[in-house]
Amino acid sequence: MALAPRLDLRQSQSLVMTPQLQQAIRLLALSNIEIEAYIASELEKNPLLELARGAAGTDTDSAPEPFADDDAPRPPTEAASDAMLRDGSVGSESPLDVDGAGDVRGDGEDAMAGAPSRGEGLGMDTMGASSGGFSEDGPDFENFASTGIGLHEHLMDQARLRFSGAELLIASQLIGQIDETGYLETELLPLAYALKVPLVQVEAVLAEIQTFDPVGVGARSLAECLALQAKEADRHDPAMAALLANLDLLAKGALPQLRRICGVDEEDLADMIRELRGYDPKPGLRFSANETQAVVPDIFITPQGKGWAIEINSATLPRVLINRSYYTELSGGVQDKTSKAWLSDCLASANWLVKALDQRQKTIVKVATEIVRCQEEFFRHGVAHLKPLTLRTVAEAIGMHESTISRVTSNKYLSCPRGLYELKYFFTSGIASSEGGEAVSAEAVKSRIKALIGAEDPAKILSDDTLVEMLRAEGFDLARRTVAKYRESIGIGSSVQRRRQKALAG
């Protein structure tokens, strides 16, 4: 084999995704709230972008039209899509699930696909497919949610009023070891050694902390937490103390044994159990510093005649425009090539963002329209009529790639007369019918299991085997392990656990 340099000619094909195409793909997976944050960052970087003033439909320009001149790159038109594909700017026929940039996958044409104006055969009017408007005068509901103070800050405020000097130092150390649920996570003896103070002093400080608000904070066990609350309610008598010392028997439902230990009759024991249920086993969570964010729907589904109106939620979607006058002003004063190139890049980026946002809305509406068409019985009659549906089914129906459907349905919520649902909720596996009929959705089976257990007689708790027989009688062909898995997934305990709970409730 000769070791000499040589020149070879090879031919290969590759898909190169431009930054603009990556941006369009990335926007598909974002919810309306995330889009708002993304647009805010783009507004800071691009001086030519601005938010439309006033509510949707009140602006004089009904649609954001990119501005272009002879010196700046013009935005792509629908007719130029194929040419851009050949030039390597945007892919319109090849699936965009190529891992070219490591974190972007999608479908070129799918990402830029338009939405049908009406669902054929179903009367679905796709309204609000444009990028919509944004009112700066509208209420910001996040401002109404008060974050408050955390549990540690709340306890330290009380400690400063009760302690001083060395005791305040001990209290701060103890409070620092209390978890978010309100329980003390450390042993007192090692802490006393570390602080070089007597153990009895640490115990005294802890006893004082256990009188702080919320009641039950600083406990080292569930029994101690409930005992502190019982003392506060003046219900901590010897019988209650005996009950709290035997919470394991209460969990097992050993009521006759508990009556003997506590020395009470059946009625008194029931009163004590009801008292315990009124206590808070995790008092610290009332001061959790975690912010609760309400789920905002991205799509509205409303009945309209014999079909459905599908509309993008424009209230949470800012409308982006290009400041033409500002571009003219800047371009008139540009002299050097660097500034001119920077201004052209800003205009091209703004054009692409406006177009990508508009096409994103059309794609979401297109996917939502197909979901409503496939699951129309659910919207009319409820979860029992939910049909099996896969991403591939929707992708083939609307001519998009499966990965594009996955992005569109991620972190998106749909609001309809039946409630608020994530788009992923409508994609469920199928359960074969025992009578050879059409398969049913797994969610429909879970709903039926929940209904059967909810209507069971407390004296005759339904076992998993009984549930299998009842479901097969209704046409659901399931194995016992499948019923148990579905039951656990909806948060329902076994027959033994339910029998114990109903005995305690009775």
N, C-alpha and C positions, 0 to 999 in steps of 0.2 A: 504494500500500500504506500503510495507516494505521499510524502509529507510536504506539500507545496501549496501555496495560496492559489485559490481559483475563484471564479465569479459564477454564481448560479442564479438563475431566474426562476422564481416561484410565483404561482398565482394562488391567491386565497381570498375568501370572503369574510367580512366581519361587520358587525353592527355597532356603530359608534353613536352613542347618545349625547346630544349636545346639552349644555347646561339648561337651555330653555325647556327641552324635553324632560329632563330630570325634574325640573321645577314643576311642570304640569303633572307628572306622575306623583310627586310628593304631595301636591295639593289635594289629590283625590282621597288620600287616606286621612286627611284632617277633618275634624268636625267644624261646625260654624264658629264655635268659640275659639278653637285653635287657629282657624283662618283669620279671625280678628286680631289675634296676637301676632300672627305672621305678617299681616298687612301693616300693623303698627311698626314692625321692625323695618319693612320695606320703605315706609314713609320717611323714616329717619335717614335712610341711605340714599334715597332718590329724591332730589328736589323738585322733579317734574310731576311727582305723584301728589294727589290731594284727595281728601274725602269729599264726596258730594254733600252739599248742604241741604237740609230738609229731609222729609220723609220720602219713601220710595214713591215715585210717580209724580213728585212735585217739582223736580228739577226740569229745567227747560230742555236739556239733552236727555232724551229717553234712553239712549244707550251710549256708553262711552266709546266714542270713535277715536282711534289713534290718529295723532297728527303726524304728518310726514312732509318732508320737503326733498329737494333734489339732492341735498348733501347728506341726509340722514337715511339710515336703513328703513325701508318701508315694512310695515307689518304684513305677515302672510295673509293671503286671502284663501277662501275655500277652494277656488279654482287652482291655486298654486300649490296645493298640498302635495300632489304627486311630484311636482318639480322639486319641491324641497326634499322629498324623500330621495330622489335621485342625486341631489346635491349633498346629502348627508346631514341636512338640518333637522328634519323630523321624519320619523318612521311612520308610515300610514298603513302598512299591510302586514309587517312582521310583528309577532307578539313581543311585548316589551318585558318579558320575564328573563331577559339577558342580564346576567350579573356583571354589567360593564363597569359600574361605579362602586360596586360592593354593597350599596344600600338602596339601590333603586331597582324595582322590577315593575313591569307594566305592559301595556299594549298601546302602541303608538296611535293607531286610528281610534282605538277605544278611548284613550285619554282625551282625544279631541273630537269625539263623536257628538253629533247633535241628538236631540230628543224628539220623538214623534209628538206631533201636536195633539193627537187624539188616539187613545187606545182602540184598536180596531175590534169591533164586535162587543165592546164593553162600555163604550161611552165615557172614556177617561179623558178629561180635559187636563192637560198638563199646563197649569198656570204658574207664573212666577219663575220661568226658567232662566230669566236674566239675573244678573248679579244683584239686583234689588238695591235698596237704599238704606241709609242709616241716619237716624236723627240724633243729633248731639243733645237735643233738649229732652229726650226721653228719659225715663227714670232708670237709674242704675241700681238694680235690685241687690247687687253685691254690697252696696253701701248700707243696706238695711241689716245685713248680717253682722252682728257684733262678735268679734273674736273673743272679747273678755280677757281675763287673766288666767294663767295656768294654775294647777293645783299647788305647786310649790310656792308660787308667789302669794297665793291666797293664804297658805299656812304661815309663811314667813311674816306677813302683815299682822297676823294674830299673835305670832311668837314675840314680835317686838313690843307688843302691848303687855305681855305677860312676864317676859324674862328680861334679864340684863346680865352683863358680865359673863361669867363662866357658864351659867345656865343657858344664856342665849347661844353661846358657842355649841353647847351640847345639843340644843334644840335644832340649830341649823344643820348639824351633822345627821341627826335623826331624820329630819325632813328631807334631806338630800337622798336618803336611802328608801324613801317611800315611792313606790311605783305609781304609774298613772291610774291604777284602779283604787289606790288608797291604802295598800298593804305595806307594812314594813318588811324589808327584804334582808335585814341584817340581824345578827345576834348581838345582844346587849353586852355580854362579857368582853368579847374582842374589842368592841368600840370603847368600853370603859378603860381597857388597858391602853389602847391607842391614844386616848385623851388624857390618861393618867389622872382619872377621877374615880371616886368610889362607885361601885355598881349600883348602890342604893340611890345615889344621886341621879344616875342615868335613868333608873326605873321611875323615879319621881317626876323627872322631866317628861318621860314618855306618857306617864299617867295623865299629866296635864295636857299634852298634845292630843290625847285621845278624847278630850272634852271639846276640841276645836270643831268648827264647822268645816266640812260636812260630818254629821254624826256617823261614827264607825271608822273614821280615818285613823291610821296608825296601828290597826290591828295586825296580829301576826298569824291569824288563821280565820277561817270563815266563822267558826264558832265564836271567837272573840269579837269579830265584827258585828255579828248579830246580837251578841250579849250587850255590847255597848249601846246599840240602838234600843234593845229591850229595856235597859236601865234608863235611858233618856225618856222612854215612854212609860216608865214606872210599871213595867210588866215583868221584871226580872225576879220572879219568886222562885222557891225551891223546885217547883214542878217545871218551870221554864228552863231553869239551870240544868235539870236532869235531861230535858229534851235536847238542849244544845250540846250536852256532853255525849249524846248518842245520835248525832246526825247521820251516821252510817246506817243505823237501823231505819231511820226515816227514809233514806234513799232506797233502801230495800223494800220499803212498804211493810215492815214488821210492826203493824199497829197494835196487835194484842200484847206483844212484848214491851212496846213503849208505854202502854197503859199501865202495865204492872210496875215498870221502873219509875214512872212519874207519879204513880199513885193517884190517877185521875180516871174518871169514867170516859166513855166514848165521846160524849158531847163536849166535855172540857178539852179533850185532846184535839178535837176538830177545831175548837176556838183557838187553841195555841198554834195549830198549823196555819190557820188563816192569818194569825198575827205575824208569823214568820214570813209569810208570803208578801206582807205589806212592807217588809224591810228591804233595803237596798244592799245586795251582796257585793257591789262594786261602787262604793260611794264616790270614789275619786273621779269616775268618768264624767260626772256632772261638770267638772272643771277642765275637761279635755281641751287642749289648745288647738286641736285639729279643726280646720275649717270644713264645714259641711257645704258642699257645692251642689246646688240643685241641677238636675238633668234638664237640659234645654233641648226640645225637639228640633231636628233639622228639617223635617218634612211634615206637612199637615195633610191628612187624608180626611176628606169630608164627603158625605153622600151628595150626589148631584143628579137628580132625575133617576135614571136607571143605572147610572154608572157612578164614578168617583172622581172628585176633583183632587188633583195632586199638586201641591204648592210648596215651594221652598220657603222656609222661614227667613224672610228678609229682615226681620227685626234684629237679629243677631249677626247680620252679615253686612259689613260696611261696603259702600259702593265707591269704587275707586275710579277717578277720572285723571286725565292728563292736563296739566296747566299749560294751555297753548300760548297764552300771552307771555307767561314767564319764559317759555322756551324761545319765543321770538325775541324777547328782550335780551336773553343771554346769548343767543346766536348772533345778534347784531353787534355785540361787543367782543366776541371771540376773535383773537388774532393768531395765536400760535397753534401749531398742529396738535399739541398735547391736549390743550383745553377743548379744541374742536372734537378730537376723538373721544374725550371723556363725555362731552355733551351728547354726542351721537350714541354712545353706549347707554347713557341714562335714558334716552328716548327709546332705544330698542328694548331695553329691559322693561320700561313702563308699558310699551305696546304688548310685549309678551305676557306680562302679568295680567293686564286687563283681559286679553284674549283667553288666557288659561283659566281665569276665574269664571268667565262666561261659559266656556266649554265644560268646566267642572260642574256647573249647575245643570247644564243640559244632560250630562252623563248621569248625574244622580237621579234626576227626574226620569230618565229613560229606564234605569234599573228599578226604581221604585214602581214605575208603571207596570213592569213585568211581574214584580212581586205581588202587586195587588191583583193582577189578572190571574196569577196562579193560585193565590190564596183568597179569592173573593168570598168563598163560603165561610172562611174564618171571620172576615169583616162583617158578614151579614148574620151569622148564627153563633159564633163563639169558638173557643179553643177546641171543642170536641170535633169540629170540622176542619181542623188544620191538616193539611196534606203534606206528605213527604216532599221535600224540595232540596235540591243540591245546587251548588254554585255552577256546576257544568250545565245544568238544565237552563238556568237563566242566561248563561253565557252563549249557549247555542241559539237560544230564542232571539236574542237581540244582536247577535253577530259580534260579540266581544270576547276577549280572552278571559279565562277563568280567574287569573290573577287580578285582572282589573275589577271584576265583580267583588273579589275579596277586599280590595282596597276601598271600593265605594261603600261597602257595607260595614266597614270597621269604624267604630266610634261614632256611628250615626244612629239617631233615634227617630222614631216615627210616632206621631200623635194622631190617634183616630178616636172615634166615639167610644171604643172599648178600652181605651187607656193609652199608656205610653210604652212602646216596645222598641227594643234594639232591633236593627235590621237583621242581625244574625239570628234573632229568635225564630224567624220564618224559615230558616234552613235547618230541617230536622231529618233524622233518619226514619226509615219506614219499618213498620211492623206488619208481617204477613198476616192475612186474614185466615182464620181457621176454616172458613167456608169457601175459600178460594176466590174471594172477591178482591176488591181494590185494597191495596195496602193503606194503613193508617199511620199518622204521625206519632212519633214517640211522645211529643208533648200532649197529644190528645189522650194517650194511654195514661200518662202521669196525672192528667186532670181527672180521669175516671177513677184511678186508684185513690186519689185524694178525696173524691166525692164518696166512694164506698166506705172508706175508713171514717170520714166525718159523720156518716149516717149509721155507724155500727152501734149495736146495743151494748151498753157498758157491761152487761152480764154475759154477753157472748162476743168477746173480742175476736176479730177476724184474723186468722193466721195467714201466713203467706200462701200455704197450700189452698186454703179456702178462697183467697183472692184469685189464685190461678184458675180455679174452677169457675168462679163467677165471671171472670174476664173471658174465659173460653166460651162460656154460655152466651156472651154478648158479641162473640166473633173475633176476639183478640187471642192470637196464638202466641203465648209467652211461656217461657220456662220459669221455674220458681226463682232461680238466681236472678233472672231479669227483673221480676217483680220486686225482689228485695233490693236490687240496685236502684230501681226507679223510686221506691219508697224512701230509701235513704237520701237520694238526691233532692227530694222535696222536703227533707227535714222531718220525716215521720219515723218514730221509733218502732221497734219490733213489737210483737203482740204482748210479750212479757212486760216491756217497758210501758206500753199503753195501759195494760191492765193495772199496773202499779200506780200510774198517774191518776187513772180514773178512781181507784180506790182511795187515794189521798184526797182527791177533789170531792168524793162523796162523803 
